[in-house]
Amino acid sequence: MNQYKFKRIFLIVTDSLGIGDDGHQKQFNDVGANTLYSVSKTGELKIPFWKKLGIGNIAKIENCGKKNKEPLAYVSRIIAKSKTKDTLSGHLEMMGIETINPNPNFENGFPDELIKELEKAFDNRKIIGNKSISGTVILSELGQKSIDENKIIVYTSPDSTLQICGHEEKLGLENLYRYAKAARKICSSKPKWNVARVIARPYIGENGNFTRTFNRHDYANIPPKSILDRLQKSGVETIGIGKIGDIFVNQGLDKIYGPDSDENNMDIAIDIATQPTENQFIFVNLVEFDSSYGHRRDVVGYCQNLNNFDIKLAKLVNALKEDDLLIISSDHGNDPCFRGTNHTREALPLTIFSKKFTSKTKDLKNPLESLATIGNLIARNFKIKPAEIGEDIFDFLK
């Protein structure tokens, strides 16, 4: 007989889906940002299944109607403890690691000293770009120049990133990955250069008609040991889908499915749910909400992706076994109607569902403190040590 209340736990991260003010927006100059509400104002949002679970009870949604008196899931707003608003810190906090000292940002470009070190590591190719800008914009500006002049595009964003852009065929994926690994080593060598992520950004196409591909790879610093490592050590199979492997540098993961579309990543989770497995933690990142729609300020695309997610969510829930647990949350906001193209600091939605639940009210504290509350729930179920931050809501789930 299985020793755990829930044999498998699925954690889905809707990357960048914030739900408004978390009490810290003024500090981040993000007052007024509300990703889900902005998307709902298109009038095209159709998430009937998530509404049945209870998302409308915690989030402002245009024309949502009355609150669901008998939601299928426990729901709450959750506030990140880390004073950040990025992917890396959000996911780390879910696994019990608080980011106390954020990595450096380079909104005015990287210093000459760092650029010179990078050029040496890039087979003496000259670097072009070196500014904070949208990836699609800089690709339009410099993609052809990079090919014609055998130069390499390096840029950043308002997040703590160093991004390296190269053509998959002209530069070659192996060279791009080699450069990114070298850049990670160089950036990690000095605290003042130590960006949270070095990102290899491959593209394809010709004559200015360029498209970024899913062969992107993120290179983060090796994180401290987390709940993910403790799960693996205890014999729980840990599965990362999407960007999870890159975020945790493959640490604490038994099986990894690499970056893909949100639709395909959900299909992988659905397929796992149909299998007769147990003692598993399945950690899924849906990056297109952020990379394809939030940063590009594509509110219509964001809305359609949410509609598609709702369809997949219903299929996933249908596939879940009686003793599975599903958790849905986000890592930060990225309001597609807010100024600029940066992440936005917001409260985050938490949805917790199982076919085992019998309680009709499903009340939880609102808001919950720290994304580590998610990791603590997982830790309690699999009987490992929880995080030192976050709350314990395991016994409230009935």
Residue pairs with C-beta under 8 A, 6 or more apart in sequence:
2 278
2 279
2 323
3 383
4 279
4 381
4 382
4 383
5 323
5 356
5 381
6 323
6 324
6 325
6 354
6 356
6 381
7 278
7 279
7 280
7 321
7 323
7 324
8 273
8 277
8 278
8 279
8 280
8 281
8 282
8 321
8 323
8 324
8 325
9 280
9 281
9 282
9 324
9 325
9 326
9 327
9 378
9 381
9 382
10 269
10 272
10 273
10 282
10 284
10 316
10 320
10 324
10 325
10 326
10 327
11 94
11 281
11 282
11 283
11 284
11 327
11 328
11 329
11 374
11 378
12 266
12 269
12 284
12 286
12 313
12 316
12 326
12 327
12 328
12 329
13 90
13 91
13 94
13 283
13 284
13 285
13 286
13 328
13 329
13 330
13 331
14 286
14 289
14 309
14 328
14 329
14 330
14 349
15 87
15 243
15 285
15 286
15 287
15 288
15 289
15 290
15 291
15 330
15 331
16 35
16 289
16 290
16 294
16 330
16 331
16 332
16 333
16 334
16 343
17 35
17 36
17 289
17 306
17 330
17 333
17 348
17 349
18 33
18 34
18 35
18 36
18 330
18 332
18 333
18 334
18 335
18 344
18 345
18 346
18 347
18 348
19 34
19 35
19 36
19 37
19 58
19 59
19 60
19 77
19 333
19 346
19 347
19 348
19 349
20 33
20 34
20 36
20 37
20 59
20 60
20 346
20 347
21 31
21 34
21 346
21 347
22 77
22 79
22 80
22 345
22 346
22 347
22 348
22 367
23 79
24 79
24 83
24 345
25 31
25 32
25 33
25 344
25 345
25 346
27 83
27 345
28 85
28 344
28 345
30 85
30 333
30 338
30 344
30 345
30 346
32 338
33 333
33 335
33 338
33 344
33 345
33 346
34 60
34 333
34 335
34 346
35 294
35 302
35 333
35 334
35 335
35 336
35 344
35 346
36 59
36 60
36 61
36 349
37 59
37 60
37 61
37 62
38 299
38 335
38 336
38 337
38 338
39 45
39 299
39 302
39 303
39 306
39 336
40 60
40 61
40 62
40 63
40 64
40 303
41 62
41 337
42 299
42 300
42 303
43 62
43 63
44 300
44 303
44 304
44 307
45 61
45 62
45 303
45 306
45 307
46 307
46 310
47 55
47 306
47 307
47 309
47 310
48 310
49 310
49 311
49 313
49 314
49 317
50 310
50 313
50 351
51 64
51 68
52 68
52 71
52 72
53 71
53 72
53 73
53 75
53 313
53 351
53 353
54 68
54 71
54 72
54 73
54 74
54 75
54 351
54 362
55 61
55 75
55 349
55 351
56 64
56 65
56 67
56 68
57 67
57 68
57 71
57 75
58 75
58 76
58 77
58 349
58 350
58 366
59 77
59 349
70 360
70 361
71 362
72 353
72 357
73 326
73 351
73 352
73 353
73 357
73 362
74 350
74 351
74 352
74 353
74 357
74 362
74 363
74 364
74 396
74 397
75 349
75 350
75 351
75 352
75 362
75 364
76 350
76 364
76 365
76 366
76 367
76 368
77 347
77 348
77 349
77 350
77 366
77 367
77 368
78 329
78 347
78 348
78 349
78 350
78 367
78 368
78 369
78 370
78 371
78 373
78 374
79 347
79 348
79 367
79 368
79 369
79 370
80 89
80 90
80 93
80 332
80 348
80 370
80 371
81 93
81 98
81 369
81 370
81 371
81 372
81 389
81 390
82 89
82 90
82 92
82 93
82 98
82 99
82 100
82 102
82 371
83 99
83 102
84 90
84 99
84 102
84 332
85 332
85 333
85 343
85 344
85 345
85 346
86 159
86 160
86 196
86 331
86 332
86 343
87 159
87 197
87 243
87 247
87 290
87 331
87 332
88 99
88 160
88 196
88 197
88 220
88 247
89 99
89 102
89 196
89 331
90 330
90 331
90 332
90 371
91 244
91 247
91 248
91 285
91 331
92 98
92 99
92 223
92 226
92 247
93 99
93 370
93 371
93 372
93 375
93 389
94 329
94 331
94 371
94 372
94 374
94 375
95 226
95 227
95 228
95 248
95 252
95 372
95 375
95 387
96 226
96 227
96 372
96 375
96 376
96 379
96 386
96 387
96 388
96 389
96 390
97 223
97 224
97 226
97 372
97 387
98 370
98 372
98 389
102 160
102 196
103 160
103 194
103 195
103 196
104 160
104 191
104 192
104 193
104 194
104 195
105 156
105 158
105 159
105 160
106 132
106 156
106 162
106 195
107 132
107 156
107 158
108 131
108 132
109 130
109 131
109 132
109 156
110 118
110 130
110 154
110 156
110 162
110 193
114 186
114 187
114 193
115 127
115 130
115 154
117 186
118 127
118 154
118 182
118 183
118 186
119 125
119 126
119 127
121 179
121 182
121 183
121 186
122 152
122 179
122 182
123 175
125 150
125 151
125 152
126 149
126 151
126 152
127 151
127 152
127 153
127 154
128 142
128 145
128 146
128 149
128 151
128 152
128 153
128 154
129 138
129 142
129 153
129 154
129 155
129 165
130 154
130 155
131 138
131 155
131 156
132 155
132 156
132 157
132 158
133 155
133 157
134 157
134 295
134 296
134 341
135 155
135 157
135 163
135 165
135 201
135 212
135 295
136 212
136 296
138 153
138 155
138 165
139 153
139 165
139 203
139 210
139 212
140 208
140 210
142 153
142 165
143 153
143 165
143 167
143 203
143 205
143 208
143 210
144 207
144 208
145 151
146 152
146 153
146 165
146 166
146 167
146 171
147 167
147 170
152 164
152 165
152 166
152 171
152 179
153 164
153 165
153 166
154 162
154 163
154 164
154 165
155 163
155 165
156 162
156 163
156 195
157 163
157 295
157 341
157 342
158 340
158 341
158 342
158 343
159 196
159 197
159 342
159 343
160 195
160 196
160 197
161 195
161 196
161 197
161 198
161 199
162 183
162 187
162 195
162 197
162 198
162 199
163 198
163 199
163 201
164 176
164 179
164 180
164 183
164 198
164 199
164 200
164 201
165 201
165 202
165 203
166 172
166 175
166 176
166 179
166 200
166 201
166 202
166 203
167 202
167 203
167 204
167 210
168 176
168 202
168 203
168 204
168 213
168 215
169 204
173 202
173 215
176 200
176 202
177 200
177 217
179 200
180 198
180 199
180 200
180 217
180 219
181 219
183 198
183 219
184 198
184 219
184 221
186 193
187 193
187 194
187 195
187 198
188 194
188 221
194 221
196 220
196 221
197 218
197 219
197 220
198 218
198 219
198 220
199 216
199 217
199 218
199 219
200 215
200 216
200 217
200 218
200 219
201 212
201 216
202 212
202 213
202 215
202 216
203 210
203 211
203 212
203 213
204 210
204 211
204 213
205 211
214 259
214 260
214 261
215 259
216 259
217 246
217 259
218 243
218 246
218 247
219 246
219 249
220 246
220 247
220 248
220 249
221 249
222 249
222 251
223 248
223 249
223 251
225 252
226 248
226 252
226 375
227 375
227 376
227 378
227 379
227 384
227 386
227 387
228 238
228 248
228 251
228 252
228 253
228 281
228 283
229 251
229 252
230 379
230 384
230 385
231 238
231 252
231 281
231 378
231 379
231 382
231 384
232 238
232 252
232 253
232 254
234 382
234 383
234 384
235 279
236 279
236 280
236 281
236 382
237 254
237 255
237 277
237 279
237 280
237 281
238 252
238 253
238 254
238 255
238 280
238 281
238 283
239 253
239 254
239 255
239 256
239 257
239 272
239 280
239 281
239 282
239 283
240 248
240 250
240 253
240 255
240 256
240 257
240 283
241 257
241 265
241 268
241 269
241 282
241 283
241 284
241 285
242 257
242 258
242 259
242 260
242 265
242 284
242 285
242 286
242 287
243 259
243 285
243 287
244 253
244 256
244 283
244 284
244 285
245 253
245 256
245 257
245 258
246 259
247 285
250 256
257 265
257 268
259 287
260 268
261 288
262 286
262 287
262 288
262 289
262 305
262 308
262 309
263 308
263 312
265 284
265 285
265 286
266 284
266 286
266 309
266 312
266 313
266 315
266 316
267 312
268 284
269 282
269 284
269 316
270 312
270 315
270 316
270 319
272 280
272 282
273 316
273 319
273 320
273 321
273 324
274 319
279 382
281 378
281 382
286 309
288 305
289 302
289 305
289 306
289 334
290 334
290 343
292 298
292 301
292 305
293 299
293 301
293 302
293 305
293 336
294 302
294 334
294 335
294 336
294 343
295 334
295 341
295 342
296 336
296 341
297 336
297 337
297 341
298 336
299 336
299 337
302 336
313 328
316 326
317 326
317 353
320 326
320 354
320 355
321 355
322 355
322 356
323 354
323 355
323 356
324 354
324 355
325 352
325 353
325 354
325 381
326 351
326 352
326 353
326 354
327 350
327 351
327 352
327 374
327 377
327 378
328 349
328 350
328 351
328 353
329 348
329 349
329 350
329 351
329 371
329 374
330 348
330 349
331 348
331 371
332 343
332 344
332 345
332 346
332 348
333 343
333 344
333 345
333 346
333 348
334 342
334 343
334 344
335 344
335 346
338 344
347 367
348 371
350 364
350 368
350 373
350 374
352 364
352 377
352 397
354 397
357 397
357 398
358 398
359 398
363 396
364 393
364 396
365 391
365 393
368 391
368 393
369 390
369 391
370 389
370 390
370 391
371 390
372 387
372 389
372 390
373 390
373 391
373 392
373 393
374 390
375 386
375 387
375 390
376 386
376 387
376 390
376 391
376 392
376 393
376 394
377 392
377 393
377 394
377 397
379 385
379 386
379 387
380 386
380 392
380 394
381 394
386 392
